[in-house]
């Protein structure tokens, strides 16, 4: 399987061709000489997505015991730069 790499401008010009080629091999789309996007076949995308086990939860949807455990946990000292950023973001003076 050979690597197909095209510029964004080239992709826009010949999108149909690269969509067809993506059925066989990923098509890497570059902007300013850096890979910006990858076009892959839908079956490959679905296979990769099925392997993604990451989940996110809203605090409201977590069991009460989990929320309490998170609130009671010791996290140690935070990075001073992060603390300053948090204070600035919350409207407090840094």
N, C-alpha and C positions, 0 to 999 in steps of 0.2 A: 504494500500500500504506500503510494508516494504522497508526500505532503504537498497540498495545494495551497499556495499563498498568493493573495491578490490584494491590490490596494482598494480602498473604499470606492474610489472613483471608478476603477475597472469593474468592481462588483456592481455598482449602479448601472453601468453601461451594459453589462452582460449578465444580469441577475438570473435570468432563466437558465443559462448554461451552468452557472455555479450551483443553482438549486438542484439541477440534475446530477452534477458531480458529487454533491453532498450525500447523495444516496449511496455512493460507493466509498467515499472517504471524506473526512472533515475538511472543510474549506476555511482557512485562516484568513481573516480580513484585517488588513493593516491600515493604520493612520499614522502619518509622520514616522514611518519606518518601524512602528511598534505594533504588535498584534493587539487588536482592539476587540475583535469578536471572532467567534467560531460558529460556523454553520454546520449543523449535523443532522442526520436523518432522524425523523420523528421516532422510529423504533429504538434507536440508540439513546435518544433523549429519555424516553420512557423507561428504558432499562436502567440508565443512570439514576433517574429520579426515584425509582423503586428501591434502590440501594441507600438512598438518603434517609437516615433514621433520625435526623435532628428534628426536634419539636420545640415549639415555644408555647408558653402558657401565660395567660393573664393571671395576675395575682388573685383576682376574684374567682377564677376557676379552680384554684388549687385547694386541696383539703386544708381545713383549718389548722391541723397539726403541722403541716408543712410550712404554712405561713408563720406560725409561732416559732418553729425551729429556725427558720431563716432570720426572724427578728432577734432571736436569742443567740445566734451564732457569733463567735469571735472571729473577726476577719483580719486582725492585726493592723499595723499602721499602713496607711495609704501613702502613695507617692506624694510629696509636697506639691508638685506641679499639678497633679490631678486634684488635690484638695483645693488649690487656688482656682482652678478652672471651675470646679463645682460651685464654689462660693460666688464666683463672678457670674456664672450661669443662673444662680438662684436669686440674683439681685443684691447680694451682700457685697460689701467692699472687699477687695482682695488684699 
